[in-house]
């Protein structure tokens, strides 16, 4: 599968590669407020997972293993054999499984607002989105999901961005939304004794995957570090200054 991608700073061959993996309904434009800071230090690869943005949208579900294999094929095609990875939400799941399957390729990873286990509560949350999509299409799915995704402080401070994401949701297709949600509902990830250096971040207002979820996950990483940060489930997108303050300094420890 030929995924849609964008590379910033590809000409600076001495800089390490950094791969950014989107959340479930996002596309690579979600990182537009952060790429400028990141390209001072890295060659930056953003891409749309299957079902997202300008990448192919075959019949679903879009399974976690497929996302991981898609990323491996993309890196192989681009001749990237080692990289840093940042994954948010479902992108964090992709990063977790990718680093488990291909540990030699991942120098270190940052996982934000994500989950490795499909709890009964998590299942109910995601199924409510699927039911909303069935009844009222992507726009109702967006309305039902919004309180779980964005922190209260962000919604109050940036209502224009909520409207931007609402309009973007209006162009989604019902069957693609279902395929994305179905993929997010399967495959627990066994994290026991993981060795990839990992920084795990949780937004203090994250209702979908709360702080306690991340505090349990990080215990499985032999080289793991956990921090609570400002924001909701989309913390890194809500407060991109977190990259300068926390994410870049962490990754630079492994350069």
C-alpha positions as CSV (number, residue, x, y, z in Angstrom):
1,X,0.0,0.0,0.0
2,X,1.4,3.4,-1.0
3,X,0.8,5.8,1.8
4,X,0.6,9.5,1.5
5,X,3.6,11.1,3.3
6,X,5.5,14.3,3.7
7,X,9.2,14.8,4.5
8,X,10.7,17.9,6.0
9,X,14.5,18.4,5.9
10,X,15.2,15.4,3.8
11,X,18.4,17.1,2.4
12,X,20.1,17.3,5.8
13,X,21.5,13.8,5.7
14,X,23.4,14.1,9.0
15,X,20.3,14.6,11.0
16,X,18.4,11.6,12.5
17,X,14.9,10.6,11.3
18,X,11.9,11.3,13.3
19,X,8.5,9.7,12.4
20,X,5.2,11.2,13.5
21,X,2.1,8.9,13.7
22,X,-1.4,10.4,13.7
23,X,-4.3,9.8,16.0
24,X,-7.3,7.8,14.7
25,X,-9.2,10.4,12.7
26,X,-6.3,12.8,12.1
27,X,-4.1,13.4,9.0
28,X,-0.5,14.6,8.7
29,X,-1.6,18.3,8.7
30,X,-2.3,17.8,12.5
31,X,1.5,18.2,13.0
32,X,1.7,21.5,11.1
33,X,2.3,23.6,14.3
34,X,5.2,21.4,15.5
35,X,7.2,20.4,12.4
36,X,9.0,23.8,12.3
37,X,10.5,23.2,15.7
38,X,11.3,19.6,15.0
39,X,13.1,20.1,11.7
40,X,15.8,22.1,13.5
41,X,16.9,18.8,14.9
42,X,15.6,16.0,12.7
43,X,14.6,14.9,9.2
44,X,10.8,14.6,9.9
45,X,8.5,12.1,8.2
46,X,4.8,12.6,8.6
47,X,2.3,10.2,6.9
48,X,-1.4,9.3,6.7
49,X,-2.2,5.8,7.9
50,X,-4.5,3.7,5.8
51,X,-8.0,5.3,6.0
52,X,-6.6,8.7,6.8
53,X,-6.1,11.9,4.8
54,X,-4.8,11.2,1.2
55,X,-3.8,7.6,1.9
56,X,-5.8,4.7,0.4
57,X,-9.1,3.7,2.1
58,X,-9.7,0.1,1.2
59,X,-12.5,-1.9,2.8
60,X,-11.9,-2.3,6.6
61,X,-11.4,-2.9,9.3
62,X,-7.9,-1.3,9.5
63,X,-6.2,-3.6,11.9
64,X,-3.2,-2.6,14.1
65,X,-1.0,-5.2,12.5
66,X,-1.8,-3.7,9.1
67,X,-0.8,-0.2,10.3
68,X,2.5,-1.6,11.6
69,X,3.2,-3.4,8.4
70,X,2.3,-0.3,6.4
71,X,4.8,1.7,8.4
72,X,7.5,-0.9,7.9
73,X,7.0,-0.9,4.1
74,X,7.1,2.9,4.0
75,X,10.4,3.1,6.0
76,X,11.8,0.4,3.8
77,X,10.8,2.2,0.6
78,X,12.4,5.4,2.0
79,X,15.5,3.5,3.0
80,X,15.1,4.5,6.7
81,X,16.6,1.8,8.9
82,X,16.7,3.7,12.2
83,X,14.4,6.4,13.5
84,X,12.8,8.1,16.5
85,X,9.0,7.7,16.7
86,X,6.3,9.9,18.2
87,X,2.8,8.5,18.3
88,X,-0.4,10.0,19.6
89,X,-3.5,8.1,20.6
90,X,-3.9,5.3,18.0
91,X,-0.6,6.4,16.6
92,X,0.9,5.5,20.0
93,X,-0.5,2.0,19.6
94,X,1.1,1.7,16.2
95,X,4.4,2.9,17.6
96,X,4.2,0.4,20.6
97,X,3.7,-2.6,18.3
98,X,6.2,-1.4,15.7
99,X,8.9,-1.1,18.3
100,X,8.0,-4.5,19.7
101,X,8.2,-6.1,16.2
102,X,11.2,-4.1,14.9
103,X,13.2,-3.0,18.0
104,X,16.4,-2.5,16.1
105,X,14.8,0.2,14.0
106,X,13.6,2.4,16.8
107,X,16.1,4.5,18.7
108,X,13.5,5.8,21.2
109,X,9.8,6.6,21.2
110,X,7.4,9.0,22.7
111,X,3.9,7.7,23.3
112,X,1.1,10.2,24.1
113,X,-2.5,9.7,25.2
114,X,-2.7,6.1,24.1
115,X,-3.6,2.6,25.3
116,X,-2.3,-1.0,25.0
117,X,-5.3,-2.8,26.5
118,X,-8.9,-2.7,25.3
119,X,-10.7,-2.5,28.6
120,X,-14.5,-2.9,28.8
121,X,-14.8,0.8,29.5
122,X,-12.6,1.7,26.5
123,X,-14.7,-0.6,24.4
124,X,-17.9,1.2,25.4
125,X,-16.4,4.6,24.6
126,X,-15.4,3.6,21.1
127,X,-18.6,1.7,20.5
128,X,-20.6,4.9,21.3
129,X,-18.6,6.6,18.5
130,X,-19.5,3.8,16.1
131,X,-23.2,3.9,17.0
132,X,-23.2,7.7,16.5
133,X,-21.5,7.2,13.1
134,X,-24.2,4.7,12.2
135,X,-27.1,6.9,13.3
136,X,-25.9,10.4,12.2
137,X,-22.7,9.9,10.2
138,X,-19.3,11.4,10.8
139,X,-20.6,14.7,12.1
140,X,-22.5,13.1,14.9
141,X,-19.5,10.9,15.6
142,X,-17.5,14.0,15.9
143,X,-20.0,15.6,18.3
144,X,-20.1,12.5,20.5
145,X,-16.3,12.1,20.5
146,X,-15.3,15.7,21.1
147,X,-15.8,15.8,24.9
148,X,-13.5,12.7,25.2
149,X,-10.8,14.1,23.0
150,X,-10.1,17.7,23.8
151,X,-9.3,19.2,27.2
152,X,-11.7,21.7,28.7
153,X,-9.0,24.5,28.8
154,X,-8.3,24.0,25.1
155,X,-12.0,24.0,24.1
156,X,-12.5,27.3,26.0
157,X,-9.3,28.9,24.6
158,X,-9.4,27.7,21.0
159,X,-13.1,27.3,19.9
160,X,-12.0,28.2,16.3
161,X,-9.9,25.1,16.2
162,X,-12.7,22.9,17.3
163,X,-14.7,24.3,14.4
164,X,-11.8,23.6,12.1
165,X,-11.8,19.9,13.1
166,X,-15.6,19.7,12.9
167,X,-15.5,20.9,9.3
168,X,-12.7,18.4,8.5
169,X,-14.9,15.6,10.0
170,X,-17.7,16.5,7.6
171,X,-15.7,15.1,4.6
172,X,-15.1,11.7,6.2
173,X,-17.1,8.7,4.9
174,X,-19.2,6.6,7.2
175,X,-17.6,3.3,6.1
176,X,-14.1,4.6,6.6
177,X,-14.9,5.9,10.1
178,X,-16.3,2.4,10.9
179,X,-13.2,0.8,9.6
180,X,-11.0,3.0,11.7
181,X,-13.0,2.4,14.9
182,X,-13.1,-1.3,14.3
183,X,-9.3,-1.4,14.1
184,X,-9.1,0.6,17.3
185,X,-11.3,-2.0,19.1
186,X,-9.0,-5.0,18.4
187,X,-5.6,-6.3,19.5
188,X,-4.2,-5.9,23.0
189,X,-0.5,-5.3,23.0
190,X,1.7,-7.4,25.3
191,X,4.2,-4.9,26.7
192,X,6.0,-7.2,29.2
193,X,9.7,-6.4,29.5
194,X,9.9,-3.9,26.6
195,X,13.4,-2.5,26.1
196,X,12.8,0.4,23.7
197,X,13.6,3.7,25.4
198,X,10.2,5.2,26.0
199,X,8.8,8.5,27.2
200,X,5.1,8.2,28.0
201,X,2.9,11.3,28.2
202,X,-0.6,11.7,29.4
203,X,-2.7,14.9,29.3
204,X,-3.9,15.8,32.7
205,X,-7.4,16.3,31.3
206,X,-7.4,13.1,29.2
207,X,-10.8,11.4,29.7
208,X,-10.5,8.7,27.0
209,X,-7.2,7.2,28.2
210,X,-6.6,8.6,31.7
211,X,-3.4,9.2,33.5
212,X,-3.7,5.9,35.5
213,X,-3.7,4.0,32.2
214,X,-0.3,5.4,31.2
215,X,1.2,4.9,34.7
216,X,0.4,1.2,34.4
217,X,1.8,0.9,30.9
218,X,5.1,2.5,31.6
219,X,5.9,-0.1,34.3
220,X,6.5,-2.6,31.4
221,X,9.3,-0.6,29.9
222,X,12.8,-1.3,31.1
223,X,13.9,2.2,30.0
224,X,10.6,4.0,30.6
225,X,9.8,7.5,31.8
226,X,6.4,8.9,32.5
227,X,5.1,12.5,32.7
228,X,1.7,14.1,33.1
229,X,1.4,17.2,30.8
230,X,-1.1,19.9,30.0
231,X,-4.1,19.0,27.8
232,X,-6.6,16.4,27.1
233,X,-6.4,13.3,24.9
234,X,-4.9,15.4,22.1
235,X,-2.4,17.0,24.4
236,X,0.5,17.3,22.0
237,X,-1.7,19.0,19.4
238,X,-3.4,21.2,22.0
239,X,-0.2,22.5,23.4
240,X,2.6,22.1,20.8
241,X,5.0,24.0,23.1
242,X,5.4,20.6,24.9
243,X,7.7,19.5,22.0
244,X,10.2,22.2,22.9
245,X,9.9,21.9,26.6
246,X,9.8,18.1,27.0
247,X,9.8,16.0,23.8
248,X,12.9,17.3,22.0
249,X,15.1,17.3,25.1
250,X,14.1,13.7,25.8
251,X,14.9,12.5,22.3
252,X,18.2,14.4,22.2
253,X,19.4,12.2,25.1
254,X,19.6,9.3,22.6
255,X,21.3,11.1,19.7
